[in-house]
Amino acid sequence: MSSPSPGYAVTLRVELLSSTDSTGALTAAVSNVGASLTALDVVESTHDSIVVDVTCNASDETHAKKITDAISEVSGATVRKVSDRTFLLHLGGKLEVHSKVPLKNRDDLSRAYTPGVARICTAIAEDPSNVRRLTIKRNTVAVVTDGSAVLGLGNLGAAAALPVMEGKAALFKRFADIDAWPVCIDSQDVDEIVRTVQLIAPVYGGINLEDIAAPRCFEIEARLKELLDIPVFHDDQHGTAIVVLAALMNSLRVVDKKIENIKVVMTGAGAAGTAIARLLIRSGLKNLIVFNQKGPITNSDTTNPWLAQNTNKDNFQGTLNEAMKGADVFVGVSAPDLLKEADVINMADKAIVFALANPNPEIDPAIARKYASVVATGRSDYPNQINNVLAFPGIFRGLLDAQATTVDDETLIAAAQAIANRVSPDQLNASFIVPSVFDPGVTPAVAQAVKEVIQNRK
């Protein structure tokens, strides 16, 4: 069973007989089933009874049911109601629209709407560049999905993807003050998706592609980049790659190795894996072996031509266990429990393990840490979380501020360097290779790095 998480937090309203240790029995019941008690609040009290809200973190829905059953078995306890705190947070959605301008009288209305707004429309028609200056386009991003690869859940469709896109939009606002909006397209046809985004693009200053399955995502991104005059960024690819590169930059400083001299083994050749490979190679990596479900990608592989041409230069054709012998770095963006304890033991001295499958990584981080010098995961309950929120808010803040029309590898590498540099030499250690997602300096640093790259080209 995984560790209790706020993602499965529940609040139980429990009526108890009044006694000197009535709440102590509740605490014991929660503890006995392995849950994490976070709050215990008395909401009603009489001479004979009390009503208590018990809030705790569970590990999954089955565990939450065990907590309820355990509390129900406490002598004199009656569970009145069970509330799933995550569902409560999502009631009615997580986004709303606010006007930036006051509409208090007729004069306000005349300027914000008719007749005054006609002058603004005319100004844009006469000079289309005015649209960035005079509309929301200057600060708006479309978060686009077809729902075909939602988190680790698979192909759930457009409607089921909406809560994730809402969350992404909320992160844009929280970390970069960007107004983002979910665009969930009810089609998984490449032509329809590309055409839909092309048609709505005038409203937005950038396009963030999200949770679109490979290989469809590659074609959609490539075609939109050709068609649009605004940057197109696939966060599952490029956001992940940026943070992995930043983490690797700092990890190599910890273990005193150079990227051009190391051997990297990676599992996962989908959207994220391909983008990580591309960025690492652009940054100087020479020895990279990538595994998909069938085995190592070789120079004769036709499923991913770019990886076939640019990785596995020695055409290694053995097993993952064999590839791991002498490897300096493992990067997993694949599936749980692929890596064995022996594999980490067989790695080079001062090894680095990035086990990023979510929610369950390729190897238990506690086991990996017994042998590797640096371990990172995609989870928030372990040190060194590889989290895209370190990248995409600052990336788009910089792109919008620079009025960029595209985004390329040079921009992504600059963003990774900016993230890595937020960890000072005094802070850097094996358990702190990337800054906190709540470090207020990350987004401005990334945005500035992105702006400088773009402005230096003009």
Phi and psi in degrees as a GROMACS rama.xvg file:
@    title "Ramachandran Plot"
@    xaxis  label "Phi"
@    yaxis  label "Psi"
@TYPE xy
-74.2174  169.34  SER-2
-69.8317  150.228  SER-3
-56.9198  143.441  PRO-4
-137.973  147.173  SER-5
-59.7146  -20.6745  PRO-6
-65.428  -17.6243  GLY-7
-121.526  34.9305  TYR-8
-71.6089  138.054  ALA-9
-131.31  151.143  VAL-10
-121.248  124.285  THR-11
-108.636  126.267  LEU-12
-91.3482  116.784  ARG-13
-123.114  130.842  VAL-14
-97.2333  131.733  GLU-15
-129.793  153.355  LEU-16
-68.2675  138.639  LEU-17
-71.3092  124.523  SER-18
-156.002  172.74  SER-19
-69.3565  -24.0013  THR-20
-127.596  33.4838  ASP-21
-65.887  -39.6673  SER-22
-77.2161  -27.0318  THR-23
-61.3769  -35.0882  GLY-24
-66.3207  -35.9143  ALA-25
-65.3268  -45.7859  LEU-26
-58.4457  -43.4017  THR-27
-64.7338  -40.0023  ALA-28
-63.2788  -42.1878  ALA-29
-64.4098  -44.9487  VAL-30
-63.872  -38.164  SER-31
-66.0953  -24.1743  ASN-32
-101.279  12.8903  VAL-33
78.5973  21.0315  GLY-34
-91.2412  166.81  ALA-35
-110.823  109.673  SER-36
-74.5954  125.939  LEU-37
-113.212  -20.618  THR-38
-162.347  146.873  ALA-39
-140.834  108.55  LEU-40
-122.418  128.225  ASP-41
-81.6728  121.057  VAL-42
-108.015  -19.2172  VAL-43
-145.455  149.371  GLU-44
-150.685  132.871  SER-45
-131.042  -178.516  THR-46
-62.9949  -32.0091  HIS-47
-102.735  -21.7605  ASP-48
-150.145  163.167  SER-49
-132.942  155.295  ILE-50
-117.846  126.695  VAL-51
-124.641  136.922  VAL-52
-94.5439  117.506  ASP-53
-104.62  114.954  VAL-54
-110.955  128.916  THR-55
-151.207  160.291  CYS-56
-96.3964  132.289  ASN-57
-108.255  173.032  ALA-58
-95.2907  -22.6317  SER-59
-168.222  -177.877  ASP-60
-66.7969  -35.2956  GLU-61
-64.4694  -40.3073  THR-62
-64.083  -39.0352  HIS-63
-60.0371  -38.2322  ALA-64
-65.9525  -37.0642  LYS-65
-64.4408  -37.5709  LYS-66
-62.24  -46.3824  ILE-67
-58.7619  -45.3359  THR-68
-63.6045  -40.3544  ASP-69
-64.9893  -41.1905  ALA-70
-69.6734  -35.2781  ILE-71
-63.1838  -26.5503  SER-72
-84.4352  -6.3344  GLU-73
-66.996  132.638  VAL-74
-58.0957  125.751  SER-75
80.9102  4.52452  GLY-76
-98.1235  138.618  ALA-77
-128.331  121.991  THR-78
-82.0347  111.504  VAL-79
-78.0027  -41.1492  ARG-80
-157.061  144.719  LYS-81
-119.471  123.677  VAL-82
-115.576  126.56  SER-83
-85.1123  111.893  ASP-84
-66.7154  -28.0812  ARG-85
-69.3491  -42.5246  THR-86
-64.8609  -38.4849  PHE-87
-61.2013  -39.1962  LEU-88
-63.4637  -29.8128  LEU-89
-91.7665  -4.64919  HIS-90
-57.4446  124.37  LEU-91
77.2911  6.2009  GLY-92
85.7221  171.548  GLY-93
-110.3  1.45062  LYS-94
-124.697  154.541  LEU-95
-151.864  166.116  GLU-96
-109.355  133.503  VAL-97
-119.529  141.645  HIS-98
-77.4967  139.583  SER-99
-85.9567  -11.774  LYS-100
-118.122  146.995  VAL-101
-73.7112  144.01  PRO-102
-129.306  72.478  LEU-103
-102.18  -18.3389  LYS-104
-153.073  -178.749  ASN-105
-64.1558  -35.0934  ARG-106
-63.2979  -44.5658  ASP-107
-58.1468  -45.6406  ASP-108
-63.1002  -37.8864  LEU-109
-67.9102  -30.1326  SER-110
-86.0841  -40.7581  ARG-111
-74.4278  -31.7284  ALA-112
-127.141  -147.138  TYR-113
-74.4582  140.513  THR-114
-92.1253  -14.9627  PRO-115
-60.3367  -35.2956  GLY-116
-62.5219  -22.2811  VAL-117
-60.6213  -34.8904  ALA-118
-63.888  -36.3306  ARG-119
-69.2861  -42.0135  ILE-120
-59.3648  -43.1284  CYS-121
-64.5338  -40.5805  THR-122
-61.8629  -37.5027  ALA-123
-72.4178  -40.7096  ILE-124
-61.7881  -36.7851  ALA-125
-76.61  -31.7315  GLU-126
-142.337  94.8316  ASP-127
-57.0244  -22.2705  PRO-128
-65.5309  -18.7784  SER-129
-65.0937  -17.7133  ASN-130
-63.2419  -33.8486  VAL-131
-70.7496  -30.6022  ARG-132
-84.3532  -31.5793  ARG-133
-113.876  4.63404  LEU-134
-137.515  178.469  THR-135
-67.2658  -10.3153  ILE-136
-54.9889  -30.867  LYS-137
-67.3798  -16.4037  ARG-138
-141.041  28.1694  ASN-139
-125.624  135.617  THR-140
-124.788  137.561  VAL-141
-92.2701  125.702  ALA-142
-97.2322  102.712  VAL-143
-105.159  132.409  VAL-144
-145.541  159.843  THR-145
-112.31  3.13905  ASP-146
71.4456  20.6177  GLY-147
-89.7108  -11.7409  SER-148
-147.784  65.4924  ALA-149
-80.1364  113.293  VAL-150
48.4028  -130.934  LEU-151
-101.005  17.0833  GLY-152
-94.1743  -17.1818  LEU-153
98.1384  -153.521  GLY-154
-86.1876  91.7087  ASN-155
-99.8656  -11.0467  LEU-156
90.9624  171.071  GLY-157
-64.2229  -45.9832  ALA-158
-64.8634  -43.2986  ALA-159
-70.5205  -18.5852  ALA-160
-80.8737  -16.4129  ALA-161
-57.3212  -42.0787  LEU-162
-59.072  -34.525  PRO-163
-68.745  -42.6151  VAL-164
-67.34  -35.511  MET-165
-60.8469  -45.1743  GLU-166
-61.4709  -40.8503  GLY-167
-62.506  -42.721  LYS-168
-62.7999  -38.887  ALA-169
-63.9931  -37.2849  ALA-170
-67.0639  -40.2217  LEU-171
-55.0806  -44.9299  PHE-172
-69.706  -44.4642  LYS-173
-64.729  -42.4238  ARG-174
-98.0996  -21.1978  PHE-175
-135.289  3.93638  ALA-176
53.9802  39.3259  ASP-177
-103.059  135.419  ILE-178
-87.5014  101.411  ASP-179
-108.907  153.859  ALA-180
-140.687  136.236  TRP-181
-67.3382  134.856  PRO-182
-127.319  93.6345  VAL-183
-98.4556  109.901  CYS-184
-92.7949  125.138  ILE-185
-85.4257  57.5788  ASP-186
-161.156  147.865  SER-187
-120.846  26.0018  GLN-188
-93.1122  125.367  ASP-189
-57.5157  -45.4374  VAL-190
-60.9118  -42.9173  ASP-191
-67.0416  -40.4781  GLU-192
-64.8814  -47.759  ILE-193
-60.2218  -45.3034  VAL-194
-66.1687  -39.9098  ARG-195
-60.8938  -47.9267  THR-196
-64.8213  -39.7803  VAL-197
-59.867  -38.8845  GLN-198
-71.2191  -31.6244  LEU-199
-94.7138  -6.52101  ILE-200
-56.998  -30.4146  ALA-201
-55.9143  -23.1527  PRO-202
-79.1529  -22.5766  VAL-203
-114.629  151.363  TYR-204
-93.3822  -8.82173  GLY-205
-165.488  158.338  GLY-206
-120.675  123.025  ILE-207
-107.366  108.011  ASN-208
-81.3023  139.661  LEU-209
-146.332  134.349  GLU-210
53.9427  46.0453  ASP-211
-110.999  127.724  ILE-212
-68.612  149.488  ALA-213
-80.6887  149.39  ALA-214
-88.2841  1.32965  PRO-215
-56.0574  -39.268  ARG-216
-60.4964  -33.727  CYS-217
-66.2194  -44.5128  PHE-218
-68.1244  -40.9522  GLU-219
-60.5945  -47.3181  ILE-220
-61.2402  -47.3219  GLU-221
-61.8805  -42.9098  ALA-222
-70.0973  -38.9759  ARG-223
-66.6546  -36.4595  LEU-224
-61.7743  -35.0319  LYS-225
-71.4752  -34.9997  GLU-226
-87.8062  -31.372  LEU-227
-102.757  155.32  LEU-228
-104.424  24.5803  ASP-229
-129.874  153.953  ILE-230
-66.8278  141.933  PRO-231
-118.708  124.067  VAL-232
-132.704  120.443  PHE-233
-96.137  102.791  HIS-234
-64.4165  -35.8943  ASP-235
-60.5734  -30.6504  ASP-236
-85.7587  -68.6089  GLN-237
-78.068  -34.9846  HIS-238
-63.2154  -45.6015  GLY-239
-61.7951  -44.2994  THR-240
-62.2138  -40.0413  ALA-241
-60.987  -48.4205  ILE-242
-70.8889  -35.9705  VAL-243
-62.1446  -44.5373  VAL-244
-63.0609  -43.7232  LEU-245
-59.4995  -44.9952  ALA-246
-65.1719  -38.3448  ALA-247
-69.1259  -39.1994  LEU-248
-53.7711  -48.1256  MET-249
-75.0638  -33.7949  ASN-250
-62.7717  -40.6125  SER-251
-66.4383  -29.7681  LEU-252
-67.4967  -39.3421  ARG-253
-62.0813  -42.8951  VAL-254
-96.3837  1.19685  VAL-255
58.3293  55.5895  ASP-256
-128.427  161.435  LYS-257
-109.786  141.924  LYS-258
-61.9824  -32.0081  ILE-259
-74.0551  -12.4691  GLU-260
-105.954  -3.37479  ASN-261
-97.2057  159.689  ILE-262
-107.347  128.003  LYS-263
-119.033  132.157  VAL-264
-113.592  131.158  VAL-265
-128.71  137.141  MET-266
-108.196  128.917  THR-267
115.243  112.442  GLY-268
-120.1  26.5761  ALA-269
-85.5264  -148.665  GLY-270
-60.8003  -51.3018  ALA-271
-66.3877  -46.1316  ALA-272
-60.4441  -43.0542  GLY-273
-64.1289  -42.6753  THR-274
-67.5453  -39.3146  ALA-275
-62.289  -47.3647  ILE-276
-57.79  -45.5894  ALA-277
-59.9418  -45.6593  ARG-278
-72.6271  -37.1136  LEU-279
-65.0114  -41.9919  LEU-280
-66.8286  -40.4369  ILE-281
-62.248  -23.4966  ARG-282
-93.5802  3.74168  SER-283
116.565  -3.05477  GLY-284
-68.0665  133.96  LEU-285
-112.9  -26.2337  LYS-286
-118.331  97.7048  ASN-287
-134.857  126.084  LEU-288
-115.561  125.924  ILE-289
-113.786  131.307  VAL-290
-106.326  135.978  PHE-291
-107.795  -165.685  ASN-292
-65.1796  -23.2731  GLN-293
-91.179  -17.5528  LYS-294
137.399  -162.476  GLY-295
-69.5753  141.372  PRO-296
-77.8894  124.015  ILE-297
-110.606  178.436  THR-298
-71.498  -8.39668  ASN-299
-99.7657  1.59792  SER-300
-70.4663  135.179  ASP-301
-107.295  -5.71207  THR-302
-75.6584  -28.5558  THR-303
-143.442  86.4338  ASN-304
-57.1631  -37.0437  PRO-305
-64.7373  -46.6694  TRP-306
-63.6765  -38.7865  LEU-307
-61.2646  -35.9397  ALA-308
-84.2063  -25.6505  GLN-309
-115.775  -4.18128  ASN-310
-125.321  172.073  THR-311
51.2018  56.6572  ASN-312
-61.1981  -27.3371  LYS-313
-91.0899  4.81548  ASP-314
55.9056  44.3848  ASN-315
-60.2648  136.149  PHE-316
-130.395  21.5201  GLN-317
-91.6567  -160.893  GLY-318
-88.24  169.763  THR-319
-61.794  -41.7914  LEU-320
-58.2718  -40.8724  ASN-321
-71.0682  -38.2718  GLU-322
-66.0933  -30.8959  ALA-323
-72.0263  -15.7073  MET-324
-65.664  117.67  LYS-325
80.841  2.934  GLY-326
-69.8706  139.989  ALA-327
-85.1865  -31.2034  ASP-328
-139.406  137.781  VAL-329
-116.166  132.373  PHE-330
-124.1  119.407  VAL-331
-112.546  121.677  GLY-332
-132.49  60.6741  VAL-333
-137.738  -92.7816  SER-334
-148.907  160.691  ALA-335
-64.7775  148.9  PRO-336
60.1319  30.501  ASP-337
-79.9263  -28.7533  LEU-338
-98.3642  134.584  LEU-339
-100.746  160.727  LYS-340
-56.865  -40.0939  GLU-341
-62.4107  -32.3598  ALA-342
-63.2126  -40.8067  ASP-343
-71.48  -38.0687  VAL-344
-58.234  -36.9115  ILE-345
-82.3309  -2.58837  ASN-346
-72.0946  170.519  MET-347
-66.9998  165.663  ALA-348
-60.8381  145.411  ASP-349
56.5239  52.1191  LYS-350
-75.4962  158.68  ALA-351
-124.457  129.58  ILE-352
-124.875  117.796  VAL-353
-109.937  97.5884  PHE-354
-101.771  96.1881  ALA-355
-106.078  0.681077  LEU-356
-60.7233  138.86  ALA-357
-125.527  140.02  ASN-358
-84.553  -11.7564  PRO-359
-109.499  117.728  ASN-360
-74.8555  173.352  PRO-361
-65.1634  -22.6143  GLU-362
-151.618  147.923  ILE-363
-58.856  121.099  ASP-364
-56.37  -32.8757  PRO-365
-63.7674  -37.5153  ALA-366
-70.2591  -44.4448  ILE-367
-60.5928  -38.0338  ALA-368
-68.5821  -16.9645  ARG-369
-66.7548  -25.1071  LYS-370
-125.145  -30.0743  TYR-371
-89.6114  148.362  ALA-372
-76.083  -34.238  SER-373
-133.54  132.024  VAL-374
-130.789  134.29  VAL-375
-132.35  153.436  ALA-376
-136.376  -178.82  THR-377
-96.3628  5.32389  GLY-378
-97.2094  151.3  ARG-379
-85.3383  -10.1202  SER-380
-98.5808  14.0158  ASP-381
-129.627  156.672  TYR-382
-62.2161  158.434  PRO-383
61.4281  57.9898  ASN-384
-78.6181  124.539  GLN-385
-84.7598  98.6905  ILE-386
-123.287  124.019  ASN-387
-61.17  -19.0175  ASN-388
-66.3087  -15.2619  VAL-389
-68.8775  -21.2444  LEU-390
-109.675  -58.5293  ALA-391
-63.7533  -34.3036  PHE-392
-63.1536  -44.9192  PRO-393
-68.5989  -38.3542  GLY-394
-55.6644  -53.4839  ILE-395
-70.5208  -33.469  PHE-396
-59.5471  -43.6845  ARG-397
-67.9169  -41.8598  GLY-398
-62.7324  -43.7788  LEU-399
-67.5231  -43.7116  LEU-400
-64.9577  -32.8015  ASP-401
-87.7679  -0.428506  ALA-402
51.7701  47.1302  GLN-403
-70.1333  153.7  ALA-404
-109.094  -12.2895  THR-405
-156.003  173.124  THR-406
-139.838  135.515  VAL-407
-132.143  -178.047  ASP-408
-61.6471  -37.2294  ASP-409
-59.8351  -40.1055  GLU-410
-65.722  -42.4559  THR-411
-65.1568  -41.3376  LEU-412
-66.224  -38.9819  ILE-413
-62.3702  -38.924  ALA-414
-64.1235  -42.8849  ALA-415
-61.7732  -42.4198  ALA-416
-63.628  -38.9285  GLN-417
-64.1748  -40.2729  ALA-418
-64.7017  -46.7897  ILE-419
-59.5594  -39.2017  ALA-420
-71.1113  -14.0066  ASN-421
-71.4923  -14.5886  ARG-422
-95.4993  109.467  VAL-423
-73.3561  160.368  SER-424
-55.8199  -32.9901  PRO-425
-71.2171  -26.234  ASP-426
-88.9185  -28.5868  GLN-427
-63.7006  126.57  LEU-428
-157.988  178.258  ASN-429
-62.3499  -21.9413  ALA-430
-103.914  6.23714  SER-431
-146.237  79.8179  PHE-432
-104.458  -14.8081  ILE-433
-132.345  151.48  VAL-434
-70.0003  165.366  PRO-435
-66.4225  146.944  SER-436
-64.833  -18.2448  VAL-437
-97.5505  8.00837  PHE-438
-66.5026  114.755  ASP-439
-67.5022  -12.0956  PRO-440
-88.8711  -9.63964  GLY-441
-66.9382  -55.4137  VAL-442
-59.3041  -47.649  THR-443
-60.2267  -37.6729  PRO-444
-65.7494  -44.555  ALA-445
-65.3949  -43.9504  VAL-446
-59.8977  -43.564  ALA-447
-64.8774  -41.2374  GLN-448
-62.4005  -42.4343  ALA-449
-64.8148  -45.9074  VAL-450
-58.7392  -43.0509  LYS-451
-63.1998  -41.9753  GLU-452
-60.0208  -45.6605  VAL-453
-69.3836  -44.4031  ILE-454
-68.0615  -30.164  GLN-455
-68.6465  -17.5121  ASN-456
-86.1957  -19.9754  ARG-457
